[in-house]
Amino acid sequence: MPSAWIVDQAWYLHVWRTDPTIQAMLVMIDAIDQDVQRLRPDLDVQAAWQRLTRAKSPAVSFYLLPLDDMESDEDLYIKMNSRGKPLTPFENFKARFEQDIQHSNRADEFAHKIDGPWSDLLWPYHGGDNIIDDELIRYIGFITKLCELREGKLVREPRLGPRARAIFGRENERASEHLDFLFGAFDSWQDGEHISDTFNEVLRRRSRASAAMTRRKSSSSAPPASTCSSSAFDVATSTALSRCSRPCSCTRSCCASSRAPTSSRADYASCGISSRPPKTEYVAPACRL
């Protein structure tokens, strides 16, 4: 592998072994070597080298940007990244946020985790564009909002940068507490599957609670059970009334039916009650509310 040869050279500094930028370059060199051998196994290495190092028309060329023309090296970082393209809103936010928390002994830990474990954590939710900048900035914005609420603040500033600086910056006496909360909000998740399982369970509980509440509301709005007379005669009368086709003199909802016989003996008998009531005229059972 080319990287093994490079590392073995006398000019290769020992400190580069722990430099992530150098290590990433070595990985890329090895990847290029593998693709060349796979796609062009008959490639003339000497001819390829001459093509790369040709002074007048090299295969690869670079643009030179004199730093003297820039106001500061910080401006250079803010305006360009390693690909020479404008930084995304999240990359700009991350660069400034890392400066805002330099007062904390967790600043280096944040820089490592935001580009490593935390990015891996949210990677399953990239939404198909293979970029998780939006997901990271929304989650950090949510955590910042929670910290604002913990301080009893109602902030109307729409930009996340100033809000995060006010919460996590050195000017805030509770900055360390909020940073610990930020780290905990990320580190409490094991992986993407853990996130999905947790939220699915929360949504299931909410669905069950909503269904139970709907049932309670439905039962509370139903007509109350009959509280009419519970004597044997009244029970029999109520049963008969439910089969009668004549209008009832009682309009209370607790009655067994809205239909009752008239006061005549014949009409009363037609309802199927074998024994007549103790009075001459039939009177619908009184409602006991």
C-alpha positions in Angstrom: 0.0 0.0 0.0 1.3 3.5 -0.8 0.6 4.7 2.7 2.9 2.1 4.2 5.7 3.4 2.0 5.1 7.0 2.9 5.0 6.4 6.6 8.3 4.5 6.4 10.1 7.5 4.9 12.7 9.4 6.9 11.0 12.8 6.3 7.7 11.5 7.7 7.3 13.1 11.1 6.2 10.9 14.0 3.6 13.5 15.2 1.8 13.0 11.9 0.7 9.5 13.1 -1.9 11.2 15.3 -2.8 14.0 12.9 -6.4 13.3 11.6 -5.8 15.3 8.4 -2.6 13.4 7.5 -4.3 10.1 8.3 -7.2 11.0 6.1 -4.9 11.8 3.2 -3.2 8.4 3.5 -6.5 6.7 3.5 -7.5 8.5 0.3 -4.1 7.7 -1.4 -4.7 4.0 -0.6 -8.2 4.2 -2.0 -7.0 5.8 -5.2 -4.3 3.1 -5.6 -6.9 0.4 -5.2 -9.2 1.9 -7.8 -6.4 2.4 -10.3 -5.3 -1.2 -10.0 -8.9 -2.4 -10.4 -9.8 -0.1 -13.3 -6.5 0.2 -15.1 -4.4 -2.9 -14.2 -2.2 -2.2 -17.2 -1.5 1.4 -16.4 2.1 2.7 -17.1 3.1 4.2 -13.7 6.0 6.1 -15.2 3.9 7.7 -17.9 1.2 8.6 -15.3 3.8 10.3 -13.1 5.2 12.3 -16.0 1.6 13.3 -16.9 1.1 14.6 -13.3 4.3 16.5 -13.1 4.3 18.0 -16.6 5.0 21.7 -16.1 3.1 23.2 -19.0 -0.1 21.1 -18.9 -0.2 18.9 -15.8 -3.1 16.5 -15.3 -3.9 18.1 -12.0 -3.6 21.8 -11.3 -4.3 24.1 -8.3 -5.3 27.7 -7.9 -3.2 29.9 -5.6 -5.0 32.2 -3.2 -2.5 34.6 -1.5 -3.4 35.0 2.1 -2.1 38.6 2.1 -5.3 39.4 0.1 -7.5 38.1 2.8 -8.4 40.2 5.9 -7.6 37.2 8.2 -7.2 33.5 8.1 -10.5 33.2 10.0 -12.2 34.9 7.0 -10.6 32.3 4.8 -12.0 29.4 6.9 -15.5 30.9 7.1 -15.6 31.4 3.3 -14.1 28.2 2.1 -13.7 24.6 3.2 -11.4 21.9 2.1 -13.4 21.5 -1.2 -13.1 25.2 -2.1 -16.9 25.6 -1.8 -18.9 28.0 0.4 -19.5 26.6 3.9 -23.0 25.4 4.8 -24.9 27.3 7.5 -24.1 24.5 9.9 -20.4 24.6 9.2 -20.4 28.3 9.8 -22.4 27.8 13.0 -20.0 25.0 14.2 -16.9 27.2 13.6 -18.3 30.0 15.7 -19.8 27.8 18.3 -16.5 26.1 18.9 -15.0 29.6 19.6 -17.9 30.5 21.9 -17.2 27.5 24.1 -13.4 27.8 24.3 -13.8 28.8 27.9 -15.0 25.2 28.7 -12.7 22.2 29.1 -15.1 20.3 26.9 -14.5 22.4 23.8 -12.1 19.9 22.3 -14.5 17.1 23.2 -17.3 18.9 21.3 -15.1 19.4 18.2 -14.4 15.6 18.2 -17.9 14.4 18.8 -19.7 16.7 16.4 -17.7 15.3 13.5 -17.5 11.8 14.8 -19.9 9.9 17.1 -22.7 12.5 17.0 -22.7 12.6 13.2 -22.8 8.8 13.1 -25.7 8.9 15.5 -27.9 11.0 13.3 -26.6 9.6 10.0 -29.6 7.3 9.5 -31.8 10.4 9.4 -30.1 12.2 6.6 -33.2 12.2 4.5 -31.7 10.8 1.3 -29.2 13.7 0.6 -26.3 12.1 2.6 -26.0 15.3 4.6 -26.9 15.7 8.2 -26.2 19.4 8.6 -29.9 20.2 8.9 -30.5 17.4 11.4 -27.7 18.5 13.6 -28.5 22.2 13.6 -32.2 21.4 14.3 -31.3 19.2 17.2 -28.9 21.7 18.7 -31.5 24.4 18.2 -34.0 22.3 20.1 -31.5 21.7 23.0 -30.8 25.5 23.0 -34.5 26.2 23.3 -34.8 23.8 26.3 -31.9 25.6 28.0 -33.6 28.9 27.4 -36.8 27.6 29.0 -34.8 26.3 32.0 -33.6 29.8 32.6 -37.2 31.1 32.2 -36.3 33.0 29.0 -38.6 33.7 26.1 -36.2 34.5 23.2 -37.6 35.8 20.0 -34.2 35.9 18.2 -34.6 33.7 15.1 -30.9 33.1 14.6 -29.4 30.1 16.4 -25.8 31.6 16.6 -26.6 34.5 18.9 -29.0 32.4 21.0 -26.4 29.6 21.4 -23.7 32.1 22.4 -26.0 33.6 25.0 -26.7 30.2 26.5 -23.3 28.4 26.2 -20.9 31.3 26.0 -18.7 32.5 28.8 -21.0 35.4 29.7 -23.6 33.0 31.0 -23.0 31.8 34.6 -24.8 28.6 33.8 -22.9 27.8 30.6 -21.2 24.8 32.1 -24.5 23.3 33.2 -26.0 23.9 29.8 -23.0 22.3 28.0 -23.3 19.2 30.2 -27.0 19.1 29.2 -26.0 19.4 25.6 -23.6 16.5 25.8 -26.1 14.4 27.7 -28.8 15.1 25.1 -26.5 13.5 22.5 -24.7 10.8 24.5 -27.9 9.4 26.0 -28.7 7.8 22.6 -26.9 4.6 21.9 -27.5 4.6 18.1 -30.1 5.3 15.5 -32.1 2.2 16.3 -32.3 3.2 19.9 -33.7 6.6 18.8 -36.3 5.0 16.6 -37.4 2.4 19.3 -37.7 5.1 21.9 -39.8 7.5 19.8 -42.0 4.6 18.5 -42.7 3.6 22.1 -43.5 7.2 23.1 -45.9 7.5 20.1 -47.6 4.2 21.0 -48.2 5.4 24.5 -49.6 8.6 23.3 -51.9 6.8 20.9 -53.2 4.5 23.6 -53.7 7.4 26.0 -55.6 9.3 23.3 -57.8 6.3 22.6 -58.6 5.9 26.3 -59.5 9.6 26.6 -61.8 9.3 23.6 -63.5 6.3 25.2 -64.0 8.2 28.5 -65.4 11.2 26.7 -67.8 8.9 24.7 -69.0 7.2 27.9 -69.5 10.4 29.8 -71.6 11.8 27.0 -73.9 8.8 26.8 -77.4 8.9 28.5 -77.2 7.9 32.2 -78.5 4.5 33.2 -82.2 4.3 34.3 -82.7 5.4 37.9 -86.5 4.8 37.8 -88.2 2.7 40.5 -86.6 -0.6 41.1 -89.7 -2.4 42.4 -90.7 -5.6 40.6 -93.8 -4.0 39.3 -91.9 -1.0 37.8 -89.3 -3.3 36.2 -92.0 -5.3 34.6 -93.8 -2.2 33.5 -90.7 -0.7 32.0 -90.1 -3.9 30.1 -93.6 -3.8 28.7 -93.4 -0.1 27.9 -90.4 -0.8 25.7 -92.7 -2.9 23.5 -95.6 -0.6 23.5 -96.4 1.6 20.4 -98.4 4.2 22.2 -97.1 7.6 23.4 -95.7 7.8 26.9 -96.7 10.5 29.4 -93.2 10.6 30.8 -90.5 12.5 28.8 -87.6 11.9 31.1 -84.5 10.3 29.5 -84.2 7.8 32.4 -87.4 6.0 31.5 -87.1 2.7 29.7 -89.0 3.9 26.7 -90.7 7.0 25.3 -93.8 5.0 24.8 -96.5 4.1 27.3 -100.1 2.8 27.2 -103.0 5.1 27.8 -105.1 5.0 31.0 -107.7 2.6 29.7 -107.7 -1.0 31.0 -107.7 -2.5 27.5 -104.8 -0.3 26.3 -102.9 -1.2 29.5 -103.4 -4.9 28.9 -102.2 -4.6 25.3 -98.8 -3.8 26.6 -98.4 -7.3 28.0 -98.6 -6.5 31.7 -100.5 -9.3 33.4 -101.5 -7.5 36.6 -103.0 -4.0 36.5 -101.4 -1.3 38.6 -102.8 -0.5 42.1 -104.5 2.7 40.8 -107.5 2.8 38.5 -105.6 4.7 35.8 -102.2 3.7 34.7 -99.5 6.2 35.6 -96.0 5.9 34.1 -93.4 5.0 36.7 -92.0 8.1 38.4 -88.5 9.0 37.6 -86.2 9.0 40.7 -83.5 11.4 39.8 
